[in-house]
Amino acid sequence: MLKGFAIVSLLWGAPSFAAAPGKLSHADEVAAFKAAGFKMVGGQWQSCGDPGTDSYQAGAIDTVHDVNGDGLAEVVITEGSTFCYGAVETGFVLLSKQTGGNWKVVTANAGVPTFLSTKGVGNWPDIEIGGPGFCFPIYRWNGRKYALTRHQYDGKACRPN
């Protein structure tokens, strides 16, 4: 079902990123989940409000990596649910650790994030948001937020239906 999680990890492990993937301390893990809006329910981190469907997969730290080369970790938290995310089955939150030690949400979306080699402001990688279909949105960091810049499939421009 949530095949995209492994894809995120594989793509994030590509050599185009400066630091090696890491693991968060328990305190950072808890702080990141809370910053992302997750709550601990029955021993699981939950955010989307799935009522307990069979497709539900609790929140998980998918990847820890310094994606923009600033020396501070970024983390992708994923959650799975067709109830919450429809056919794409996956939602994600990208957070960045701040110099004071807090975590800040950078972006969140339904879909499977793929971090591209193209960059926006501050060396932040463009993000392709995958899901069902053949024409995916590409978001670029503009200094304030990730904004839609184009659509592509297999590296080529396309128009969504």
VMD Tcl script that draws the C-alpha trace (Angstrom):
set ca {
  {0.00 0.00 0.00}
  {2.27 2.90 1.04}
  {4.96 2.12 -1.49}
  {5.90 5.77 -1.81}
  {7.58 5.80 1.61}
  {10.44 3.65 0.32}
  {10.74 5.83 -2.77}
  {11.20 8.93 -0.62}
  {13.97 7.24 1.33}
  {15.75 6.04 -1.81}
  {15.61 9.40 -3.52}
  {16.68 11.25 -0.42}
  {19.66 9.01 -0.10}
  {20.92 10.12 -3.53}
  {24.40 11.63 -3.56}
  {23.12 15.10 -4.51}
  {22.51 15.83 -0.82}
  {25.36 16.93 1.41}
  {24.76 15.11 4.68}
  {24.07 11.46 5.33}
  {20.61 10.44 6.55}
  {20.34 10.35 10.32}
  {18.13 9.44 13.20}
  {16.44 11.79 15.63}
  {16.74 11.65 19.39}
  {13.51 10.72 21.18}
  {13.07 14.34 22.30}
  {13.51 15.67 18.74}
  {11.15 13.03 17.38}
  {8.43 14.03 19.85}
  {9.02 17.74 19.16}
  {8.87 17.21 15.38}
  {5.60 15.26 15.57}
  {4.05 17.92 17.79}
  {5.25 20.74 15.52}
  {3.67 18.88 12.58}
  {0.32 18.80 14.39}
  {0.32 15.13 15.35}
  {-1.07 13.84 18.63}
  {-0.24 10.60 20.42}
  {-3.39 8.43 20.36}
  {-3.29 4.86 21.62}
  {0.49 4.70 21.27}
  {0.47 6.04 17.68}
  {1.15 9.47 16.23}
  {-2.00 10.58 14.41}
  {-2.97 13.71 12.54}
  {-5.56 13.27 9.82}
  {-8.53 11.97 11.82}
  {-8.90 8.56 10.19}
  {-11.60 6.74 12.18}
  {-9.66 3.45 12.17}
  {-9.99 2.22 8.60}
  {-7.95 -0.75 7.40}
  {-5.81 1.53 5.22}
  {-4.62 3.68 8.12}
  {-0.87 3.85 8.78}
  {0.16 5.93 11.78}
  {2.54 8.86 11.49}
  {6.17 7.86 11.05}
  {9.49 9.59 10.60}
  {10.31 8.66 7.04}
  {13.59 10.46 6.52}
  {16.03 12.69 8.40}
  {18.41 14.66 6.19}
  {19.94 18.12 5.74}
  {18.37 18.88 2.35}
  {19.43 22.53 2.00}
  {23.00 22.23 3.30}
  {22.58 24.61 6.26}
  {23.89 22.06 8.76}
  {20.46 21.54 10.37}
  {18.28 18.48 9.88}
  {15.07 18.35 7.92}
  {12.59 15.55 8.49}
  {9.72 14.08 6.48}
  {6.84 12.72 8.54}
  {4.38 10.53 6.66}
  {0.92 9.20 7.43}
  {-1.19 6.85 5.34}
  {-4.94 6.68 4.86}
  {-7.33 6.45 1.92}
  {-9.95 8.03 4.20}
  {-7.80 11.15 4.64}
  {-5.68 11.26 1.48}
  {-7.83 9.50 -1.12}
  {-6.27 7.46 -3.91}
  {-2.79 8.86 -3.21}
  {-2.98 7.15 0.25}
  {-0.19 9.28 1.71}
  {0.26 12.63 3.36}
  {3.56 14.18 4.38}
  {4.94 17.06 6.39}
  {8.44 18.48 5.77}
  {9.93 20.13 8.86}
  {13.20 21.94 9.43}
  {15.11 22.16 12.69}
  {15.78 25.76 13.65}
  {18.95 27.17 15.23}
  {17.15 27.46 18.59}
  {16.29 23.75 18.53}
  {12.59 24.05 17.62}
  {11.03 22.42 14.57}
  {9.22 24.44 11.91}
  {6.83 23.14 9.25}
  {8.20 23.98 5.81}
  {5.41 22.38 3.75}
  {2.74 19.68 3.92}
  {0.75 17.98 1.21}
  {-1.07 14.82 0.14}
  {1.13 12.67 -2.06}
  {4.59 11.23 -2.21}
  {7.39 13.80 -2.19}
  {10.34 13.34 -4.51}
  {13.19 15.77 -3.90}
  {14.67 16.94 -7.21}
  {18.14 18.20 -8.08}
  {16.76 21.60 -9.17}
  {16.76 24.21 -6.40}
  {14.84 27.22 -5.17}
  {15.87 30.05 -2.86}
  {18.31 29.07 -0.10}
  {19.35 25.82 -1.82}
  {15.99 24.13 -1.04}
  {15.31 21.32 -3.53}
  {12.24 21.40 -5.75}
  {9.65 18.80 -4.74}
  {7.62 16.67 -7.11}
  {4.40 15.50 -5.45}
  {3.60 12.06 -6.84}
  {0.40 10.10 -6.79}
  {-1.93 8.44 -9.25}
  {-1.68 9.73 -12.80}
  {1.00 10.87 -15.19}
  {1.45 14.61 -14.67}
  {2.79 15.71 -11.29}
  {3.04 19.15 -9.70}
  {6.48 20.58 -8.94}
  {6.84 22.97 -6.02}
  {9.78 25.37 -5.55}
  {10.84 27.22 -2.38}
  {10.49 30.98 -2.98}
  {11.96 32.11 0.34}
  {8.61 32.03 2.17}
  {6.85 28.86 1.01}
  {6.86 26.04 -1.51}
  {4.81 27.30 -4.47}
  {3.59 25.44 -7.55}
  {5.92 26.21 -10.46}
  {5.18 23.61 -13.12}
  {3.99 20.07 -13.87}
  {6.08 17.25 -15.25}
  {6.13 13.56 -15.99}
  {9.37 11.68 -16.35}
  {11.26 14.99 -16.39}
  {9.19 16.44 -19.25}
  {6.66 19.27 -19.05}
  {3.00 18.21 -19.10}
  {-0.47 19.66 -18.53}
  {-2.68 18.18 -15.82}
  {-6.16 17.07 -16.86}
}
mol new
graphics top color blue
foreach p $ca { graphics top sphere $p radius 0.5 }
foreach p [lrange $ca 0 end-1] q [lrange $ca 1 end] { graphics top cylinder $p $q radius 0.2 }
display resetview
